[in-house]
């Protein structure tokens, strides 16, 4: 049996969106070091910092945050990233 969804308070939703934007800004600031760390953690180049930033941005918008064009990743994902279904 599945539990019914638990509604989130609007303030909590806004805070989650802000947290995602904060993490995106941090990832953008220390791109090279964090990208290498993420690749070591994931174990593959297909999911890199650019993909993570895209996911954070998408989730923030789903939570009601305004899209921030300045937070778009500056580097292209690795060529094999399209081959992995993340």
Chimera marker file (.cmm) of the C-alpha trace (Angstrom):
<marker_set name="trace">
<marker id="1" x="0.000" y="0.000" z="0.000" r="1" g="1" b="0" radius="0.5"/>
<marker id="2" x="1.238" y="3.465" z="-0.850" r="1" g="1" b="0" radius="0.5"/>
<marker id="3" x="1.086" y="6.284" z="1.678" r="1" g="1" b="0" radius="0.5"/>
<marker id="4" x="-0.740" y="9.404" z="0.514" r="1" g="1" b="0" radius="0.5"/>
<marker id="5" x="1.549" y="12.269" z="-0.502" r="1" g="1" b="0" radius="0.5"/>
<marker id="6" x="2.474" y="14.650" z="2.268" r="1" g="1" b="0" radius="0.5"/>
<marker id="7" x="1.898" y="18.255" z="1.223" r="1" g="1" b="0" radius="0.5"/>
<marker id="8" x="4.798" y="20.633" z="1.754" r="1" g="1" b="0" radius="0.5"/>
<marker id="9" x="4.371" y="24.022" z="3.312" r="1" g="1" b="0" radius="0.5"/>
<marker id="10" x="4.880" y="26.784" z="0.699" r="1" g="1" b="0" radius="0.5"/>
<marker id="11" x="7.721" y="28.243" z="2.806" r="1" g="1" b="0" radius="0.5"/>
<marker id="12" x="9.488" y="24.866" z="2.745" r="1" g="1" b="0" radius="0.5"/>
<marker id="13" x="9.055" y="24.645" z="-1.020" r="1" g="1" b="0" radius="0.5"/>
<marker id="14" x="10.585" y="28.102" z="-1.435" r="1" g="1" b="0" radius="0.5"/>
<marker id="15" x="13.467" y="27.159" z="0.847" r="1" g="1" b="0" radius="0.5"/>
<marker id="16" x="14.170" y="23.997" z="-1.162" r="1" g="1" b="0" radius="0.5"/>
<marker id="17" x="14.300" y="26.071" z="-4.353" r="1" g="1" b="0" radius="0.5"/>
<marker id="18" x="16.682" y="28.540" z="-2.721" r="1" g="1" b="0" radius="0.5"/>
<marker id="19" x="18.892" y="25.690" z="-1.517" r="1" g="1" b="0" radius="0.5"/>
<marker id="20" x="19.119" y="24.320" z="-5.052" r="1" g="1" b="0" radius="0.5"/>
<marker id="21" x="20.087" y="27.754" z="-6.361" r="1" g="1" b="0" radius="0.5"/>
<marker id="22" x="22.709" y="28.089" z="-3.603" r="1" g="1" b="0" radius="0.5"/>
<marker id="23" x="24.217" y="24.705" z="-4.507" r="1" g="1" b="0" radius="0.5"/>
<marker id="24" x="24.249" y="25.668" z="-8.187" r="1" g="1" b="0" radius="0.5"/>
<marker id="25" x="26.146" y="28.878" z="-7.411" r="1" g="1" b="0" radius="0.5"/>
<marker id="26" x="28.688" y="26.931" z="-5.342" r="1" g="1" b="0" radius="0.5"/>
<marker id="27" x="29.158" y="24.368" z="-8.112" r="1" g="1" b="0" radius="0.5"/>
<marker id="28" x="29.711" y="27.180" z="-10.622" r="1" g="1" b="0" radius="0.5"/>
<marker id="29" x="32.282" y="28.908" z="-8.416" r="1" g="1" b="0" radius="0.5"/>
<marker id="30" x="34.597" y="25.910" z="-7.927" r="1" g="1" b="0" radius="0.5"/>
<marker id="31" x="33.734" y="24.088" z="-11.149" r="1" g="1" b="0" radius="0.5"/>
<marker id="32" x="36.992" y="22.217" z="-11.835" r="1" g="1" b="0" radius="0.5"/>
<marker id="33" x="37.615" y="20.851" z="-8.334" r="1" g="1" b="0" radius="0.5"/>
<marker id="34" x="34.019" y="19.878" z="-7.744" r="1" g="1" b="0" radius="0.5"/>
<marker id="35" x="33.640" y="18.351" z="-11.214" r="1" g="1" b="0" radius="0.5"/>
<marker id="36" x="36.580" y="16.023" z="-10.624" r="1" g="1" b="0" radius="0.5"/>
<marker id="37" x="35.258" y="15.135" z="-7.170" r="1" g="1" b="0" radius="0.5"/>
<marker id="38" x="31.804" y="14.348" z="-8.566" r="1" g="1" b="0" radius="0.5"/>
<marker id="39" x="33.275" y="12.192" z="-11.335" r="1" g="1" b="0" radius="0.5"/>
<marker id="40" x="35.288" y="10.225" z="-8.750" r="1" g="1" b="0" radius="0.5"/>
<marker id="41" x="32.163" y="9.838" z="-6.613" r="1" g="1" b="0" radius="0.5"/>
<marker id="42" x="29.902" y="8.739" z="-9.497" r="1" g="1" b="0" radius="0.5"/>
<marker id="43" x="32.597" y="6.614" z="-11.107" r="1" g="1" b="0" radius="0.5"/>
<marker id="44" x="31.874" y="7.752" z="-14.661" r="1" g="1" b="0" radius="0.5"/>
<marker id="45" x="32.265" y="10.915" z="-16.743" r="1" g="1" b="0" radius="0.5"/>
<marker id="46" x="28.701" y="10.716" z="-18.062" r="1" g="1" b="0" radius="0.5"/>
<marker id="47" x="27.198" y="12.449" z="-15.028" r="1" g="1" b="0" radius="0.5"/>
<marker id="48" x="29.289" y="15.537" z="-14.490" r="1" g="1" b="0" radius="0.5"/>
<marker id="49" x="28.911" y="18.895" z="-12.816" r="1" g="1" b="0" radius="0.5"/>
<marker id="50" x="27.109" y="20.379" z="-15.814" r="1" g="1" b="0" radius="0.5"/>
<marker id="51" x="24.457" y="17.672" z="-15.709" r="1" g="1" b="0" radius="0.5"/>
<marker id="52" x="24.098" y="18.122" z="-11.952" r="1" g="1" b="0" radius="0.5"/>
<marker id="53" x="23.688" y="21.902" z="-12.365" r="1" g="1" b="0" radius="0.5"/>
<marker id="54" x="21.059" y="21.355" z="-15.060" r="1" g="1" b="0" radius="0.5"/>
<marker id="55" x="19.162" y="18.994" z="-12.738" r="1" g="1" b="0" radius="0.5"/>
<marker id="56" x="19.344" y="21.451" z="-9.828" r="1" g="1" b="0" radius="0.5"/>
<marker id="57" x="18.080" y="24.262" z="-12.041" r="1" g="1" b="0" radius="0.5"/>
<marker id="58" x="15.223" y="22.163" z="-13.374" r="1" g="1" b="0" radius="0.5"/>
<marker id="59" x="14.147" y="21.060" z="-9.883" r="1" g="1" b="0" radius="0.5"/>
<marker id="60" x="14.352" y="24.641" z="-8.573" r="1" g="1" b="0" radius="0.5"/>
<marker id="61" x="12.053" y="25.805" z="-11.382" r="1" g="1" b="0" radius="0.5"/>
<marker id="62" x="9.643" y="22.942" z="-10.631" r="1" g="1" b="0" radius="0.5"/>
<marker id="63" x="9.511" y="24.229" z="-7.063" r="1" g="1" b="0" radius="0.5"/>
<marker id="64" x="8.607" y="27.703" z="-8.313" r="1" g="1" b="0" radius="0.5"/>
<marker id="65" x="11.982" y="29.441" z="-8.601" r="1" g="1" b="0" radius="0.5"/>
<marker id="66" x="12.562" y="31.757" z="-11.531" r="1" g="1" b="0" radius="0.5"/>
<marker id="67" x="14.919" y="30.361" z="-14.185" r="1" g="1" b="0" radius="0.5"/>
<marker id="68" x="18.329" y="32.009" z="-13.896" r="1" g="1" b="0" radius="0.5"/>
<marker id="69" x="20.001" y="32.250" z="-17.322" r="1" g="1" b="0" radius="0.5"/>
<marker id="70" x="23.304" y="33.248" z="-15.703" r="1" g="1" b="0" radius="0.5"/>
<marker id="71" x="23.448" y="29.904" z="-13.898" r="1" g="1" b="0" radius="0.5"/>
<marker id="72" x="23.634" y="27.865" z="-17.075" r="1" g="1" b="0" radius="0.5"/>
<marker id="73" x="26.680" y="25.590" z="-17.175" r="1" g="1" b="0" radius="0.5"/>
<marker id="74" x="29.624" y="27.141" z="-18.996" r="1" g="1" b="0" radius="0.5"/>
<marker id="75" x="31.035" y="23.906" z="-20.362" r="1" g="1" b="0" radius="0.5"/>
<marker id="76" x="29.394" y="21.267" z="-22.480" r="1" g="1" b="0" radius="0.5"/>
<marker id="77" x="28.691" y="17.820" z="-20.998" r="1" g="1" b="0" radius="0.5"/>
<marker id="78" x="31.051" y="15.110" z="-22.053" r="1" g="1" b="0" radius="0.5"/>
<marker id="79" x="30.104" y="13.453" z="-25.399" r="1" g="1" b="0" radius="0.5"/>
<marker id="80" x="29.195" y="10.162" z="-23.762" r="1" g="1" b="0" radius="0.5"/>
<marker id="81" x="26.753" y="11.852" z="-21.359" r="1" g="1" b="0" radius="0.5"/>
<marker id="82" x="23.884" y="11.429" z="-23.834" r="1" g="1" b="0" radius="0.5"/>
<marker id="83" x="24.407" y="7.673" z="-23.780" r="1" g="1" b="0" radius="0.5"/>
<marker id="84" x="23.697" y="7.246" z="-20.072" r="1" g="1" b="0" radius="0.5"/>
<marker id="85" x="20.021" y="7.301" z="-18.984" r="1" g="1" b="0" radius="0.5"/>
<marker id="86" x="20.308" y="9.469" z="-15.849" r="1" g="1" b="0" radius="0.5"/>
<link id1="1" id2="2" r="1" g="1" b="0" radius="0.2"/>
<link id1="2" id2="3" r="1" g="1" b="0" radius="0.2"/>
<link id1="3" id2="4" r="1" g="1" b="0" radius="0.2"/>
<link id1="4" id2="5" r="1" g="1" b="0" radius="0.2"/>
<link id1="5" id2="6" r="1" g="1" b="0" radius="0.2"/>
<link id1="6" id2="7" r="1" g="1" b="0" radius="0.2"/>
<link id1="7" id2="8" r="1" g="1" b="0" radius="0.2"/>
<link id1="8" id2="9" r="1" g="1" b="0" radius="0.2"/>
<link id1="9" id2="10" r="1" g="1" b="0" radius="0.2"/>
<link id1="10" id2="11" r="1" g="1" b="0" radius="0.2"/>
<link id1="11" id2="12" r="1" g="1" b="0" radius="0.2"/>
<link id1="12" id2="13" r="1" g="1" b="0" radius="0.2"/>
<link id1="13" id2="14" r="1" g="1" b="0" radius="0.2"/>
<link id1="14" id2="15" r="1" g="1" b="0" radius="0.2"/>
<link id1="15" id2="16" r="1" g="1" b="0" radius="0.2"/>
<link id1="16" id2="17" r="1" g="1" b="0" radius="0.2"/>
<link id1="17" id2="18" r="1" g="1" b="0" radius="0.2"/>
<link id1="18" id2="19" r="1" g="1" b="0" radius="0.2"/>
<link id1="19" id2="20" r="1" g="1" b="0" radius="0.2"/>
<link id1="20" id2="21" r="1" g="1" b="0" radius="0.2"/>
<link id1="21" id2="22" r="1" g="1" b="0" radius="0.2"/>
<link id1="22" id2="23" r="1" g="1" b="0" radius="0.2"/>
<link id1="23" id2="24" r="1" g="1" b="0" radius="0.2"/>
<link id1="24" id2="25" r="1" g="1" b="0" radius="0.2"/>
<link id1="25" id2="26" r="1" g="1" b="0" radius="0.2"/>
<link id1="26" id2="27" r="1" g="1" b="0" radius="0.2"/>
<link id1="27" id2="28" r="1" g="1" b="0" radius="0.2"/>
<link id1="28" id2="29" r="1" g="1" b="0" radius="0.2"/>
<link id1="29" id2="30" r="1" g="1" b="0" radius="0.2"/>
<link id1="30" id2="31" r="1" g="1" b="0" radius="0.2"/>
<link id1="31" id2="32" r="1" g="1" b="0" radius="0.2"/>
<link id1="32" id2="33" r="1" g="1" b="0" radius="0.2"/>
<link id1="33" id2="34" r="1" g="1" b="0" radius="0.2"/>
<link id1="34" id2="35" r="1" g="1" b="0" radius="0.2"/>
<link id1="35" id2="36" r="1" g="1" b="0" radius="0.2"/>
<link id1="36" id2="37" r="1" g="1" b="0" radius="0.2"/>
<link id1="37" id2="38" r="1" g="1" b="0" radius="0.2"/>
<link id1="38" id2="39" r="1" g="1" b="0" radius="0.2"/>
<link id1="39" id2="40" r="1" g="1" b="0" radius="0.2"/>
<link id1="40" id2="41" r="1" g="1" b="0" radius="0.2"/>
<link id1="41" id2="42" r="1" g="1" b="0" radius="0.2"/>
<link id1="42" id2="43" r="1" g="1" b="0" radius="0.2"/>
<link id1="43" id2="44" r="1" g="1" b="0" radius="0.2"/>
<link id1="44" id2="45" r="1" g="1" b="0" radius="0.2"/>
<link id1="45" id2="46" r="1" g="1" b="0" radius="0.2"/>
<link id1="46" id2="47" r="1" g="1" b="0" radius="0.2"/>
<link id1="47" id2="48" r="1" g="1" b="0" radius="0.2"/>
<link id1="48" id2="49" r="1" g="1" b="0" radius="0.2"/>
<link id1="49" id2="50" r="1" g="1" b="0" radius="0.2"/>
<link id1="50" id2="51" r="1" g="1" b="0" radius="0.2"/>
<link id1="51" id2="52" r="1" g="1" b="0" radius="0.2"/>
<link id1="52" id2="53" r="1" g="1" b="0" radius="0.2"/>
<link id1="53" id2="54" r="1" g="1" b="0" radius="0.2"/>
<link id1="54" id2="55" r="1" g="1" b="0" radius="0.2"/>
<link id1="55" id2="56" r="1" g="1" b="0" radius="0.2"/>
<link id1="56" id2="57" r="1" g="1" b="0" radius="0.2"/>
<link id1="57" id2="58" r="1" g="1" b="0" radius="0.2"/>
<link id1="58" id2="59" r="1" g="1" b="0" radius="0.2"/>
<link id1="59" id2="60" r="1" g="1" b="0" radius="0.2"/>
<link id1="60" id2="61" r="1" g="1" b="0" radius="0.2"/>
<link id1="61" id2="62" r="1" g="1" b="0" radius="0.2"/>
<link id1="62" id2="63" r="1" g="1" b="0" radius="0.2"/>
<link id1="63" id2="64" r="1" g="1" b="0" radius="0.2"/>
<link id1="64" id2="65" r="1" g="1" b="0" radius="0.2"/>
<link id1="65" id2="66" r="1" g="1" b="0" radius="0.2"/>
<link id1="66" id2="67" r="1" g="1" b="0" radius="0.2"/>
<link id1="67" id2="68" r="1" g="1" b="0" radius="0.2"/>
<link id1="68" id2="69" r="1" g="1" b="0" radius="0.2"/>
<link id1="69" id2="70" r="1" g="1" b="0" radius="0.2"/>
<link id1="70" id2="71" r="1" g="1" b="0" radius="0.2"/>
<link id1="71" id2="72" r="1" g="1" b="0" radius="0.2"/>
<link id1="72" id2="73" r="1" g="1" b="0" radius="0.2"/>
<link id1="73" id2="74" r="1" g="1" b="0" radius="0.2"/>
<link id1="74" id2="75" r="1" g="1" b="0" radius="0.2"/>
<link id1="75" id2="76" r="1" g="1" b="0" radius="0.2"/>
<link id1="76" id2="77" r="1" g="1" b="0" radius="0.2"/>
<link id1="77" id2="78" r="1" g="1" b="0" radius="0.2"/>
<link id1="78" id2="79" r="1" g="1" b="0" radius="0.2"/>
<link id1="79" id2="80" r="1" g="1" b="0" radius="0.2"/>
<link id1="80" id2="81" r="1" g="1" b="0" radius="0.2"/>
<link id1="81" id2="82" r="1" g="1" b="0" radius="0.2"/>
<link id1="82" id2="83" r="1" g="1" b="0" radius="0.2"/>
<link id1="83" id2="84" r="1" g="1" b="0" radius="0.2"/>
<link id1="84" id2="85" r="1" g="1" b="0" radius="0.2"/>
<link id1="85" id2="86" r="1" g="1" b="0" radius="0.2"/>
</marker_set>
